[in-house]
Each structure stands twice: as C-alpha cells, then as structure tokens.
Amino acid sequence: MKTYILILFILFVSIIVTLKLITSPDPVTVPELSLDMKKYDTEKSAYQYNDEAYYKQSKNEEIDNPKLKAFARAFADVQSYMHKAGNRAHYNETSRIVQKHGLSVADYTKIASRMNKNSDFQNKVYKMVNEAN
C-alpha cells in the first residue's frame, strides 16, 4: 500500500511540475552564445590553408603531356591490379604502382579528380589510357 501511495505522489508531483513549465509566464528565448561558441567564425574559409592556396588548387591548371602519359600508364596498371586483387586491394600497393610510373600520389589524385569534373579532359585521358594498353 505504501508503494501505491508513493507512486501516486510521484505522479502528482510530476503533473504539477509539468503544468508549471507549460504555463510559465516568462517567454522562451534563445540562449546567449557561450564564449566557447563565439570562437567559431562561419565567415572564414573552411579550407585548411588559405584562400590563395585553395584558388591555385581549384583553378584550371594545364597538366603537361608527359605527366598525363605517366598517369595513363599508371591508371591502366592500377585498374588491372584492382581487378585482380578485388576486395584484397591495398593502398600501399596502388601507391607503389603510381610511384613506379614517376607520379606522386597527390598528382595522380589531382588528375583523377579533374577527370571527374571535366568530361573533355576525361575523354583526352581515356584516349591516352587506350593508347597505353
């Protein structure tokens, strides 16, 4: 019996507290930002270095033909390796293949990214890949 009385008391108190919160005369306002939250400036570039470096990376730089030919050979070898290895393919092996053709992984990635963004460039590189095979 004491348990039932305790449960009813807790229920009664929770109903009263809920009603007090709902019928509060004070309007609900947005809390002020804490000092920790003010340090995040959304107006700044999210790029990790600076705007000039981002611009240089994103502009349409010309990539020389020897690099493209090296990419074409590396691309063909990487695709062959990926096909043979399947889900056992390993990053270290693909980067070794790329470096074997005289490219850095960053250059290989830059050319591959540009291929995804520019269909004319993609066609040019695929033509070189077909010639490399």
N, C-alpha and C positions, 0 to 999 in steps of 0.2 A: 504494500500500500504506500509506503514511503517513496518507493521508486516512481510510482504513478504521480504522486504529488510533485516530486522533483521535476519530472518530465513536463508536467503541466506548467509549473513555474517557469522553467526554461523557455517553453513555447510562448508563454505570456510575455516574458521579458523581450524575447526576440521580435515579437509582433510590435511591441511598443517602440523598440529601438528603430525598427524599420519604418514605422509611421513617422517618427520624429525626423528621420533622414529624408523621407519623401516630402514632408510638409515643412521643411526648413525655410524660414523667411529670408535667409541670405541667398542671393543669386549665385549660381555656379559660374565661376570664372576660370579662364585658362591660367594655370600656374606660371609664375615667372620662371624664366630660364635660370638654372643654376650657373654659377661661374664656370663650372666644368663644361657645360653645354655651349657656352659662348665662344669657346676656342675653335669650334668647327665652323669655318667660313665657307659657305657654299658658293661664293663668288669666285673662288680661286680655281685654277685648273686642276683636275684630278690626275693629270699626267704626273708621273713621279719626278721628272726632272724640271723642265721649264717649257714655256710656250715655244721658244725658238727651236729647241730640240724636237718637240712634237711636230712643228711645221716642217722641219727638214726631213723627218721620217715619213710624214704623210704626203709630201708633195711628189709629183710625178717625176722622179729622177730617172735618167736614162741608165740602163744597165748595159754594159758593154757585151759584145758578142762572145768573146772567149768565156766570160762568166756564164752566159746563157747556154753555151755548148757544154760547159762543165756541168751545169745544172741538169741539162737534158740527159747526159750520160748517168749522172748520179740518180736522177729521178727514175730512170729505167731500172737501174740496179736496185734501188730501194724498193720499187714496186715488185720486182722479181723476188727479192728477199721476203717482203711482207707476204707475198702469195705463198711462198714455200713454208715460211715459219708459221703462218696463221696466227693463232692467239698466243703462240710462244715467242712472238717477235719481241725484241728487246731494244730499248732506246740506245744503249751503248753500241750495239751492232749497227743500227741505222746511222748514227752519228759517225761511226768509223767509216762506213761506206761513203758518206758525204765528204768527209775529210780526205778520203783516198782520191777523190776527184779534184782536190785542190780548192774546195769551198769550205767556208766556216758554216757551222750550223745556223748562225744568225743570217748569213747571206742566203742560204738555202731556204730558210723560213721566210725571209723578206720576198724572195722571188715567188715562192708558193702563195704567199698572201696576196701579192699583186696579181697573180694569175686568177685568184678567186674574185678579185674586184674588177678586172678589166678583161672582157671577152676577146678583144682584138689581141691583146698581149698573150692571153691563154692560147689562142689559135696559133700564134707565132711560135710559142714554146712547144706546143704539141707537135707542130711540124718538125721542129728540131729533135724532139724525142723520137719521132718515127724515123728520121734520118739517122739517128744514133744507133738504132737497132739494126 
